[in-house]
């Protein structure tokens, strides 16, 4: 049975320019869904933190806006693609991907269909209203009411669709927290610092989920450096998602004096994505994408922010953002010949 060292940050605070000692941690969605995917595939997953302290979910990542049901996200994507045809013109921002009204389009469309519209007619109405809301930074329901694109629904029905999505996303978040609480490794992780090089070599891969926490306790960590050195020397899989590629900055230099991952293609949370989230706007002490490029990486990001994007270069697998979670986990399983 393959074994994965599931390395989670145990950091609980990060110093930002406008908020010192700001609460942080790991990103719930990335950690939980990856862990469950690996276990489902028959992998032995050993949860560890640098110091053996129990990790905590990043409070920002617990907001319901990050836990919309997949079917609502997919419908929303089908809507914005009707008025953004060229990938170069799809300037998706975090505001768009998390906007409660916009993502509630599927539930509003369902109410239109129940009132007599065809699914196609409902989709066209939602798309027309969403385009205006997108361009003018307005709420979808307000646009539908003021522009007469309400499909004949009363205001109460429109807002009920939005309220239904908010309740559903809160339920998804609460279910994920409950599932996380049942995983013993997150309550009592192994201390990476307690493992010998020989023990580290018994793992087939390392995987690190993101959240802003990894930027605090993974770079320049000597035990992370040992883990990377041991696995890389054996050609084993090294994988990280979102902010977790920060762990690569702990890697030592090669014998020729170059960084261990000099010239590797990789991705991570981008500077543009950082500029759009609530934490990043408080002033990051440093930017991950820039640091990786300065270290010697060939940075490879998606054509636009918040797209699922995974880069595989030799034994290194990196994912760009939370929306890359499942694809990154599957790339790791493929490397372990389990897919």
Secondary structure per residue as TSV (DSSP state, phi and psi in degrees):
chain	resnum	aa	ss	phi	psi
A	1	X	-	360.0	124.4
A	2	X	-	-61.0	149.7
A	3	X	E	-121.7	133.7
A	4	X	E	-116.0	128.7
A	5	X	E	-81.6	106.8
A	6	X	E	-92.9	92.8
A	7	X	E	-89.9	114.2
A	8	X	-	-114.6	137.9
A	9	X	-	-66.0	139.5
A	10	X	-	-105.4	10.4
A	11	X	-	-64.6	142.9
A	12	X	-	-119.4	-5.4
A	13	X	E	-152.7	151.5
A	14	X	E	-137.3	139.9
A	15	X	E	-88.6	115.1
A	16	X	E	-105.7	162.4
A	17	X	T	-60.3	-36.4
A	18	X	T	-110.1	10.1
A	19	X	E	-161.0	94.3
A	20	X	E	-75.0	149.6
A	21	X	E	56.3	40.6
A	22	X	E	-74.5	134.1
A	23	X	E	-58.6	137.9
A	24	X	-	-149.0	-169.4
A	25	X	-	160.2	-153.5
A	26	X	B	-97.1	159.1
A	27	X	-	-85.3	117.9
A	28	X	H	-54.4	-52.3
A	29	X	H	-58.1	-45.6
A	30	X	H	-63.9	-45.4
A	31	X	H	-69.6	-49.9
A	32	X	H	-66.4	-49.7
A	33	X	H	-66.1	-36.3
A	34	X	H	-67.0	-47.6
A	35	X	H	-55.8	-49.8
A	36	X	H	-64.3	-36.3
A	37	X	H	-64.8	-41.8
A	38	X	H	-66.5	-45.4
A	39	X	H	-62.0	-42.3
A	40	X	H	-60.3	-32.0
A	41	X	T	-83.4	-1.6
A	42	X	T	92.6	20.3
A	43	X	-	-90.0	142.0
A	44	X	E	-83.7	114.9
A	45	X	E	-105.8	120.3
A	46	X	E	-108.0	107.8
A	47	X	E	-75.6	130.6
A	48	X	E	-142.2	153.9
A	49	X	E	-124.7	161.1
A	50	X	S	-54.3	-40.2
A	51	X	S	-112.6	3.4
A	52	X	S	82.8	0.4
A	53	X	-	-78.4	144.0
A	54	X	-	-63.0	131.6
A	55	X	-	-78.8	161.0
A	56	X	-	-127.4	146.0
A	57	X	B	-67.4	142.9
A	58	X	-	-62.2	123.2
A	59	X	G	-56.5	-34.8
A	60	X	G	-60.9	-39.6
A	61	X	G	-73.6	-4.2
A	62	X	G	-92.7	-4.8
A	63	X	S	-64.5	139.1
A	64	X	G	-55.0	-27.0
A	65	X	G	-61.6	-17.2
A	66	X	G	-97.1	10.1
A	67	X	-	-133.2	34.0
A	68	X	-	-64.7	141.4
A	69	X	-	-57.9	147.3
A	70	X	H	-59.1	-37.4
A	71	X	H	-65.8	-30.7
A	72	X	H	-73.7	-41.0
A	73	X	H	-61.5	-43.1
A	74	X	H	-64.9	-41.2
A	75	X	H	-64.7	-42.4
A	76	X	H	-58.4	-42.1
A	77	X	H	-62.8	-38.4
A	78	X	H	-68.0	-25.5
A	79	X	H	-75.7	-51.8
A	80	X	H	-70.3	-22.1
A	81	X	T	-71.5	-14.4
A	82	X	T	-75.2	-20.2
A	83	X	T	-123.7	7.9
A	84	X	-	-133.0	88.8
A	85	X	-	-86.2	-31.8
A	86	X	S	-95.3	123.4
A	87	X	G	-52.1	-31.1
A	88	X	G	-69.3	-18.7
A	89	X	G	-97.8	-6.5
A	90	X	-	-83.4	88.2
A	91	X	-	-94.5	74.4
A	92	X	-	-73.4	131.3
A	93	X	-	-114.7	166.7
A	94	X	H	-61.7	-33.1
A	95	X	H	-58.9	-40.3
A	96	X	H	-69.7	-47.4
A	97	X	H	-70.7	-16.4
A	98	X	H	-115.3	1.0
A	99	X	-	-65.4	119.2
A	100	X	H	-58.7	-46.1
A	101	X	H	-64.1	-46.2
A	102	X	H	-61.4	-46.5
A	103	X	H	-70.8	-18.1
A	104	X	T	-79.0	2.2
A	105	X	H	-53.9	-38.7
A	106	X	H	-61.7	-41.3
A	107	X	H	-73.8	-32.6
A	108	X	H	-68.9	-40.5
A	109	X	H	-61.8	-38.7
A	110	X	H	-58.9	-38.3
A	111	X	H	-70.2	-33.6
A	112	X	H	-64.8	-43.1
A	113	X	H	-63.0	-41.1
A	114	X	H	-64.1	-24.9
A	115	X	T	-90.8	0.3
A	116	X	T	120.2	-7.9
A	117	X	-	-77.3	153.7
A	118	X	-	-79.0	158.9
A	119	X	H	-56.1	-37.3
A	120	X	H	-67.1	-42.5
A	121	X	H	-63.4	-42.8
A	122	X	H	-62.2	-42.4
A	123	X	H	-63.4	-41.4
A	124	X	H	-62.9	-41.0
A	125	X	H	-66.5	-44.6
A	126	X	H	-61.5	-42.6
A	127	X	H	-64.3	-41.4
A	128	X	H	-63.9	-43.3
A	129	X	H	-69.8	-39.5
A	130	X	H	-64.5	-36.3
A	131	X	H	-61.0	-44.2
A	132	X	H	-66.0	-45.0
A	133	X	H	-60.8	-41.1
A	134	X	H	-62.2	-51.2
A	135	X	H	-71.4	-33.5
A	136	X	H	-101.5	3.5
A	137	X	T	54.3	49.8
A	138	X	-	-116.3	165.1
A	139	X	-	-75.7	139.0
A	140	X	H	-58.1	-46.8
A	141	X	H	-64.4	-39.1
A	142	X	H	-61.8	-40.4
A	143	X	H	-65.1	-44.7
A	144	X	H	-60.0	-38.1
A	145	X	H	-75.0	-45.3
A	146	X	H	-74.7	-29.2
A	147	X	T	-98.6	3.2
A	148	X	T	67.9	33.1
A	149	X	-	-112.1	40.8
A	150	X	S	-96.0	0.7
A	151	X	T	63.1	20.3
A	152	X	T	82.4	5.4
A	153	X	-	-85.7	143.9
A	154	X	-	-72.3	159.5
A	155	X	H	-55.5	-39.1
A	156	X	H	-60.3	-38.1
A	157	X	H	-69.2	-39.0
A	158	X	H	-63.1	-47.9
A	159	X	H	-71.6	-25.6
A	160	X	H	-65.9	-35.2
A	161	X	H	-63.8	-39.1
A	162	X	H	-67.4	-44.3
A	163	X	H	-63.0	-36.2
A	164	X	H	-63.5	-41.5
A	165	X	H	-65.1	-41.2
A	166	X	H	-61.0	-41.5
A	167	X	H	-66.6	-39.7
A	168	X	H	-65.7	-41.9
A	169	X	H	-69.7	-34.1
A	170	X	H	-64.4	-39.1
A	171	X	H	-66.3	-38.3
A	172	X	H	-63.3	-46.2
A	173	X	H	-58.6	-46.9
A	174	X	H	-64.7	-36.8
A	175	X	H	-66.4	-40.1
A	176	X	H	-65.2	-40.3
A	177	X	H	-64.3	-37.7
A	178	X	H	-66.1	-41.1
A	179	X	H	-66.0	-39.8
A	180	X	H	-61.5	-41.1
A	181	X	H	-63.3	-22.0
A	182	X	T	-86.6	-4.1
A	183	X	-	-93.3	110.1
A	184	X	H	-59.8	-34.9
A	185	X	H	-62.1	-29.0
A	186	X	H	-77.0	-25.9
A	187	X	H	-82.8	-31.8
A	188	X	S	-138.5	71.9
A	189	X	-	-73.1	159.2
A	190	X	E	-74.3	143.8
A	191	X	E	-85.0	118.2
A	192	X	G	-55.6	-37.1
A	193	X	G	-64.0	-18.3
A	194	X	G	-87.8	-8.9
A	195	X	-	-92.4	138.4
A	196	X	-	-80.1	166.0
A	197	X	H	-59.0	-37.6
A	198	X	H	-63.3	-41.9
A	199	X	H	-67.3	-37.8
A	200	X	H	-62.8	-36.4
A	201	X	T	-68.3	-11.7
A	202	X	T	-81.8	-9.0
A	203	X	-	-85.2	149.1
A	204	X	S	-92.8	-17.2
A	205	X	E	-164.9	160.6
A	206	X	E	-120.6	140.8
A	207	X	E	-133.3	133.1
A	208	X	E	-126.9	121.7
A	209	X	-	-81.5	163.6
A	210	X	-	-93.8	-143.6
A	211	X	S	103.4	163.5
A	212	X	T	-73.3	-16.2
A	213	X	T	-53.3	-44.5
A	214	X	H	-57.1	-22.4
A	215	X	H	-74.4	-12.6
A	216	X	H	-92.3	-49.4
A	217	X	H	-116.8	4.8
A	218	X	T	-100.2	-42.1
A	219	X	T	-64.9	144.1
A	220	X	T	63.8	14.3
A	221	X	-	-85.5	122.1
A	222	X	H	-64.0	-31.1
A	223	X	H	-75.8	-33.8
A	224	X	H	-64.1	-39.2
A	225	X	H	-60.8	-42.3
A	226	X	H	-62.2	-45.0
A	227	X	H	-60.4	-47.0
A	228	X	H	-63.3	-42.4
A	229	X	H	-62.9	-46.2
A	230	X	H	-64.1	-48.7
A	231	X	H	-69.7	-40.1
A	232	X	H	-65.5	-40.0
A	233	X	H	-60.4	-31.9
A	234	X	T	-91.5	2.2
A	235	X	T	70.8	23.8
A	236	X	-	-86.4	163.1
A	237	X	E	-72.0	130.1
A	238	X	E	-118.8	120.2
A	239	X	E	-136.9	145.2
A	240	X	E	-155.0	150.5
A	241	X	E	-127.1	138.5
A	242	X	T	65.3	-110.4
A	243	X	T	-85.5	-12.4
A	244	X	G	-68.6	-20.7
A	245	X	G	-58.0	-5.8
A	246	X	G	-57.7	-26.4
A	247	X	G	-62.0	-28.0
A	248	X	G	-64.1	-22.3
A	249	X	G	-71.3	-12.6
A	250	X	G	-83.0	-12.3
A	251	X	-	-63.1	139.7
A	252	X	-	-75.6	172.3
A	253	X	B	-78.9	154.8
A	254	X	-	-75.6	176.5
A	255	X	T	-63.3	-24.1
A	256	X	T	-87.3	4.9
A	257	X	S	89.5	-3.8
A	258	X	S	-88.6	152.5
A	259	X	B	-55.3	145.1
A	260	X	T	-55.7	-32.7
A	261	X	T	-108.8	24.0
A	262	X	T	-53.8	126.8
A	263	X	T	82.5	-0.3
A	264	X	-	-78.1	139.6
A	265	X	E	-80.3	135.3
A	266	X	E	-157.0	171.4
A	267	X	-	-136.2	172.3
A	268	X	-	-169.7	-179.5
A	269	X	S	-54.0	129.6
A	270	X	-	-89.6	165.6
A	271	X	H	-62.6	-37.0
A	272	X	H	-65.9	-41.2
A	273	X	H	-65.6	-37.8
A	274	X	H	-62.7	-39.7
A	275	X	H	-66.4	-18.2
A	276	X	H	-97.7	-14.0
A	277	X	S	-94.6	160.7
A	278	X	T	-62.4	-36.4
A	279	X	T	-70.7	-47.8
A	280	X	G	-59.1	-35.2
A	281	X	G	-70.2	-12.1
A	282	X	G	-84.4	-2.8
A	283	X	T	98.5	93.0
A	284	X	-	-69.6	143.1
A	285	X	S	-67.5	-26.9
A	286	X	S	-160.6	160.7
A	287	X	-	-106.9	127.4
A	288	X	H	-62.5	-50.3
A	289	X	H	-58.2	-42.3
A	290	X	H	-65.2	-40.9
A	291	X	H	-64.0	-40.0
A	292	X	H	-66.4	-40.7
A	293	X	H	-66.4	-41.1
A	294	X	H	-64.8	-28.7
A	295	X	H	-73.7	-22.4
A	296	X	T	127.7	7.1
A	297	X	-	-79.2	153.3
A	298	X	E	-95.8	105.7
A	299	X	E	-80.7	131.7
A	300	X	-	-132.3	99.4
A	301	X	-	-110.5	168.7
A	302	X	-	-68.3	162.8
A	303	X	S	-62.6	-22.5
A	304	X	S	-148.1	157.1
A	305	X	T	-62.9	154.1
A	306	X	T	70.0	8.2
A	307	X	-	-82.3	149.5
A	308	X	-	-68.3	127.8
A	309	X	-	-151.4	125.6
A	310	X	E	-127.6	138.7
A	311	X	E	-121.5	128.9
A	312	X	E	-118.6	120.5
A	313	X	E	-135.6	109.1
A	314	X	T	56.7	-121.6
A	315	X	T	-95.5	9.5
A	316	X	E	-104.6	127.2
A	317	X	E	-125.0	123.6
A	318	X	E	-132.0	145.5
A	319	X	E	-119.4	147.1
A	320	X	-	-78.4	-41.9
A	321	X	S	-156.5	179.1
A	322	X	G	-57.1	-29.9
A	323	X	G	-73.1	-5.8
A	324	X	G	-97.5	6.2
A	325	X	H	-57.8	-56.5
A	326	X	H	-65.5	-40.0
A	327	X	H	-66.3	-36.5
A	328	X	H	-68.2	-44.9
A	329	X	H	-60.2	-41.2
A	330	X	H	-67.2	-34.2
A	331	X	H	-64.3	-37.3
A	332	X	H	-65.4	-45.1
A	333	X	H	-62.9	-36.3
A	334	X	H	-65.3	-40.7
A	335	X	H	-63.5	-31.2
A	336	X	T	-87.2	6.2
A	337	X	T	60.5	38.4
A	338	X	-	-108.2	0.8
A	339	X	-	-128.5	360.0
